[in-house]
Amino acid sequence: MGDQILIMGLSGRFRTFEEWLAAQKNPNSPYVQRIIKAHAKYPNATLRELRGHGSNPLRYPKRKPLYQRPWNKLTSKQKIQREMALKVVSESRRFPDRDPVQIAKSNGIKFSDVVRATGAFRKVGNKWIVNPSDEIPRIMHIYSNSNDLIIELNNSREASLLGQYLDAVRWFIFKNEPERLEAFKNRGVFDSNLKFYPFETDLKKILEIVERREEPEFYSIYATD
């Protein structure tokens, strides 16, 4: 009964939202779908308010831009786009004299999509400049505590440090230069939940991790700036 009283203001002809919806000849029309979504957010609003003509405009929560959303809140397409866009960001930082638009093109992604996915560029005059750092959540691999793990990092600084560590691991595996790992002893990174992951620097354990993997290949290093 309470629900009926709250919804009666929807329209003078209908007691409930369900009655109004049942009377619509084309429930799949954009207009009806818009009203349905608006009613879900504001179940006490009148039809006039849901249409956007009320004296007090309905206030919808502002959606976070793509680059502020955590990894698990992205669609599969958005995840792929973020990975590609972060590669463009990384290359733009390593090669500041190159045109970011051309870097994006060479990586098979529109520069406008890179900007939208990362928010990491600003325009100075007619030139796009990449920001020196960012707070974009990204997924990366790490060798830690004898395991090969996937963690989410919240910024380019942690990603850069992890990238340097993985590069040192690669030099050890493929070039037999274990001394490069010395700089990473007793160091590590914090994930998006502020959990600390120490870098695995024990040579024997690193080899065991690689042997456990079906294909000992190395994943993309997003930031090496």
N, C-alpha and C positions, 0 to 999 in steps of 0.2 A: 504493500500500500504506500509505504514511504517513497519507494522508487517512482510510483505513478505520480505522486504529488510533485516530486522534483522535476519530472519530465513533462508535466502537463503544459508548461510554458513553451515547449518546443513549437507547437502550432495550435491554434484554436480548434482545429478539427480532429486532433489526435490526442489521446490520453497518454500514450507512451511512445518512445522512440521506435519500438518494434512495430507498432501500428503504422507509424509514418513510413517506415522502411517497406512494410508489406504493401503499401499503397503505391509505391514507385513502379512505373511501367518499365523502366530500364535501370535496374539496380546496379548494373555494371558501368553506367555512364560515369565520366570523370567527375561530374557535379555530385552525384550520389556518393561516390567513393570518397570524395573530399569531405563531405558532411559526415560520413561514417568515421573517418579518421579523426575529424575534429571532435565528434561526440565522444570517441574513446578517450580523448585527452581531457575533455570538459563535459562530463555527463550531466551537469546541472545547467548548461547553457541553453538559451532559447534558439529556435531555428534562425532567427534574425542575427543573433550573435555568432552562430556557427557559420552563417553566410558571410560574416565579416562586416555586417552593417550595424552592429550594436553600438551603444553610446560608450561602452567600455571595451576596447579592442581586446580580443583574446591574446594572451601572451604565451607563445610556444617556446619551449626551451631551445636555445641556440645549439645547433649541432657542432661538435668539435670538428675542426678541419682534419683532413685525412692524416696529416703528419703528427697529430697529437693523439691519435687513437692507438691503443695497445694492439699488439699483433693479433691477439685472439678475437678482436672486434672487427677485423677486416675480412672481406670476402676473399675467395680464392683469387679472383682477378685483381683485387686491390693488393694482395700479398705479392703477387708476381710484379705488379707495377711498382710497388715500393722497392723491391729488390733491384729492379732495373734502374729506378730513379736514384737509389743510393749509390749505384755504380757510377752514374754520371756525376753525382756530387763528389765522390771520391776522386775521380779523374780530374774534375775541375779544380780541386784543391792541389793536386799534384802537378797539374799543368796550367798555372794561372794565366799564361799567355795565349792559351787556346780558347776559341769561342765555345762557350758551353752549349750553344744551340747546335753547333756542329758535332760536339761530343755526344749529345743526345741522339742526333741523327745517326751517327756511326754505331750507336748501341741499339738502334731499332725502336726508339721511343720518342714521341713528340716532346719538345721542350716544355710546352704548356702543361703537359701531364707531369713532367718532372717538378715544375714549380708547384703545381697543385698537390702533388704527393709528398713534397718535402718542405716547402716553405723556406728553402735554404738559399734562395737567390734574391738579390735586390738589384734594381736597375739604377745605374749611375750614368746620366746622360743617355747615350744610345747603347751602352754596354751593360751586359749582365755580369754581376759580381757574385761569387759564391761566398756565403758567410763562413768565417773561420771554424765555426763549430755549430753543432745542432743538438736538439733534444729529441730526436726521432727514435722511437722504439724500433729495434731490429733484432732479428734472430741470428745467432752465430754459434758455431761449434767451439768447444773448449776441451782440452785434455786436463782433467782435474781429478785428484784423488784416485788415480789408476783407471779412470773412466773417460770415455768419449761422450760428452754431454752436449745438449742443445739448450742454450739459455737465451733469455731476452735481455738486451741491454737498452738503457734509456737515453744514451747520448753518444756522440761521436768520440769523446775522449776515451771512454772505456772501450769502445769498439776499436779505436786506433791502437790502444795498448794490446788488446787481444790479437789484433791483426799482426802486430810486430812479433808477438810471441809465436803465433802460428808460422810466421815466416822463418823464425829461428828453428822451429821444429822441422820445417821443410829443408833447411840447410843441413840439419843433422841427418835426416833420413836420406836425402839424395846426394849430398855433397860431403858427408862424413866430417862435418864441422861442429862437434858437440859444444865447443867453447862458446858458441853464440847463445847457448841457453843459460850461461852463467849469470847474465844480467837479469834473468827472470826468477832466480831463486828467491823464495820468501815473498813473492809478489803475486798478485792476482787481480781480479775484477769483481765489482759488485753488480748483481743483476738488477732488474727493475723492482724487485722486492727488497733490495738492499742486502741480499744474501751474498756472502763473500765466497768466491771460488778461487782457491789457490792454483797457480799454474803447476802442472806436473812437469818436473824437471829431472826426475830420475830416468836415466837413459834406458835402463832395462824395462821399466814400466811403460815408457813411450813405445818401445818396440813391441811389447806385448799388446798394447792397444791397437797398433797398426796391424798386427798379425790377426787380431780378432775380426777385423773389418774385411768384408768380402772383396771390396775394391779400395785399396789404400790410396784414395785420391783426396786432394785438399779442396775445401770449399771456398767460395768467394770471400775475399777479405774486403770488407766494405770501406774501411778507412785506414789509410796508412800515412795520413798527414801528421 
